[in-house]
Amino acid sequence: MLDLRENQRLIKRPCRLLQSAATLGVWLVLTAVAWCQPGNVHYRHNIEMPPGAIGQGQLLRGGPRPGYFQPVEVRAPKGATASFAVDGNFGRPESDTVVGGMLIGQIYRVRVTQIPQNEGLEVYPTIEVIDRLYPPAGQKARFPIPIELTLEELEMALDGRMVTRVIYLEDPDRALPRPEHGRSIRYFDVQADRDPLQVADELGRPVAILRMGSRAPVDVAQPGNNFLFGCPPIEFYRQP
C-alpha cells in the first residue's frame, strides 16, 4: 500500500470475527501501530507481488478455499455509485453499496462513478480476496468482507497516486475495547519501511487487498478482457 505523495503505507482497520452457535459478527476496532513488532517469521508473500499472486498462493494451501465465493461489500461515498464487471462489462450503477461473492485468487474490477465534488470522473479499483470467512451454514451472504472507498482515497487515485489497503480479521487478543460509530471502517497508516501485508498478518488474518489508482479503460463500453483481469465470475445474492 503506497501513497506516492507522502510515501506512507495504508492498512485497513482490522475487523474481529465473533462466532457462536447461531450468530457471526464482524466488528471494527481501533488498533495501535505500536503492536506491530517484527518477528522471526519468513514470509513467502509481499504486497509488491502482482495482483492475483497472493490469492493463488493461498489456494495452494488447500482446504475449503478453491471454488468458494466469498461475499464482499463495497461501499462508495454517499452520492457516488459503484458497480462490478459482469460478462465483460460493468453493470448499471444504481447504488453507493454493492455486494458480490468473489473467488479467492481472482482479481475483480469495480467502477466508481458520480464521485462527490468530482463529477464526470471515475475510478476503477481492484479487489483481490486472499482468504475467506467461515459463517454458519447458509448464512454467508449476511457476513461479507466490508471494503469502504473513502472520498479522500478516491481523490488520491484521481490525482495519479496509488492506494493499497490490506483488510484483515483482527486477533481478539490484540483488540482494544472501543466501540465503532456507525458503519464507517477506520484504518491506520503503516510505517514506510513495513510491508502492510506482513503487519496485517501479525495483527490477525489478511482476507482481501484493495488496490486503487488512476488507470481507466480507453472505452468504458468495451473495457477489454485485460483491463478486467479476465472478468472472473461473481455471485450475487437476493436481498432479504
Buried (B, 14 or more C-beta within 10 A) or exposed (E): BBBEEEEEBBBBBBBBBEEEEEEBEBBBBBBEEEEBEEEEEEEEBEBEBEBBBBBBBBBEEEEEBEEBBBBBBBBBBEEBBBBBBBEEBBBEBEEBBBBBBBBBBBBBBBBBBBBEEBEEBBBBBBBBBBBBBEBBEEEBBBBBBBBBBBBEBBBBBBEEBBBBBBBBBBBEEBBEEEEBEEEEBBBBBBEEEBBBBBBBBBBBBBBBBBBBBBBBBEEEEEBEEEBBBEBBBBBBBEEE
